[in-house]
């Protein structure tokens, strides 16, 4: 009977057949968007504009990298937008409180960054444990924490806005506005988070387990995989990613309020799905998520630059693209 | 094969060909799995399709029932070429298929399932009373006492199978395609099914029957088409062939002895796995027995005796109480990973639902349970590939390409893959739960000899099986369970079907302790 070596097709055809054409759709979509954008406005393809768009995509992109783990493992996290707002508010309040003592502003920022990472980790762990230990649907738990985090930040801000101390702001500002080798810091961070995420997802046991659990949780359990632990960890990763996004977001405006990060969860989930990750879990790629996040950001930018469609319709265009992406996914899985 | 000339357009009588396939070929991607096969089925006959796993039986059936479109060849219904776009079209032409994988909706009731898509209406509202009555009558003719208002989720597998059959015959059926329907049925249910099949054929229904059980084909079929590796060996009158003939033609060689020679267990072999008073709530109660080094310990019992659940409890997949000792030391496995560390591996009876990630490739499936060997800390895909090639060779996994999804393998090859996956964890105690369910004779024999190899290498095996010949052929001793309790442990002369069945059905009980202290039998009241 035929074995592996018995393949008969010529090498070039095999190579062509091996190109995962359908998982390249997000990339093709992005290319199409770039072409359209450059035709619509001359300023679109300038380096300044492109870097600007990439910088803005960093928040959603970093959160979506975490979301990729959660969704591939068969979960969903609706709380990330509220969590970001809450973490931002808490971080600013903590740094303002520290500003009273005579610590150097630089030290305070470092302490704030450390604190928000721990807080993000704990928030993610809370979501994850409620889901795995409490055996509650991820959708329900994170819908609950979405409300909780949102109202906590509104409460902390007393219905208004929490503003960062000006002395600290001066030191912290470059984290968003500064750049290294001509590339803004947020883009660097986004890239680093994405690379680490990709390595963890595609090259470690943990990543393999995440995909196995999303494919079939029972099979993973019978194969001696610690399913609950892995699923909880995906939510912890998500929390840490939100914290990283917050670290980049706070110096941008220097404030947080009850309306910070509204609908970020939708944009993050959209980025993951546009990137080709199956909503029901099991398969997906970090690079697809990165492309998805960048695409969403470009759509807003194109609408801003051109007058063809009102920028107020940004959400509508994004919505259409999300539905279109899932439509293409459907064509892929239904064989 | 007798090729019937295109029949004139009259209603077929009892010997006329209803559905005919000519030169049917089927390829999935670059892999052709069926090569120009002719196969016709006549009104009023049972035409069996026999072959090893991967021989193309299910594919042939699916072509005829409109689930796939052949890549070459044609299908004739009453002599007229037809081309079904999907199974619904075939169904409306009277060709109905009963699946290997049940196709019922778990959350609907029996009645709702039977009438799914064909609801009876009254003033625009589903007439449930009439549906219920009809379903009840239908099930009565099948001699199945299933409450029609129960959800399918709550039925046993064999009950669900009967409902599936009821659903098929409730449609106006001319050709009934059955894919290994008795795999999940008990002996009595099988008889009821056969009676039903006889009644259907008497009414002029043509039945295409896929099975790998030779005796069964001998009992029920009129003609048999034998496939090997996607090629047709021939179509024969069943009366012409003995089961041995069939097996030989199916495998393409003589089946030497089905079972390997039993290696005697060393006289003072120590216990490697001891269960003492183990209880799995709702499934097993106060179970005690011991597995000795180098032994194949059989576990017999009817469906629902709690054998699977017992061992799922032992290795940490379910809550369980009692004492378990591995190599003499008491252990407490809260998770299968704990059992894995102690060298115990469990092969699930549900290889599609719990054994394999059907959408993932063979490599990822193979290494899932022993991934730590391939990740230090990054997964070494090259090493995984080597392991896959080696496993494919060692376990004789037959597949054209090694980069396909696990779901594309035939049942027997899937089982070999799960077995290979288990063995990568290098266990010294292996629990095999129905290791040969749904696989053909040739592969079964391979698995039997593999079990003997394991014993030679010093591994000990618990074999849970519903096939008594297999237990008797392989095991040194057989523990018989009924209703979650051990009813007896048989060995030597007592290892025969009558004795085992007597214990399994509760006709006999063995309240006295066995010959050794470690074999104390609890459970009898």
Interface residues (C-beta under 8 A of the other chain):
Chain A: X1 X2 X3 X4 X6 X7 X8 X9 X199 X203 X204 X205 X207 X208 X209 X211 X212 X215 X216 X218 X219 X220 X221 X222 X223 X224 X225 X226 X282 X283
Chain B: X30 X229 X317 X335 X336 X337 X339 X340 X346 X348 X353 X354 X355 X356 X357 X358 X359 X360 X364 X368 X369 X371 X372 X375 X377 X378 X379 X389 X392 X398 X399 X400 X401 X402 X421 X425
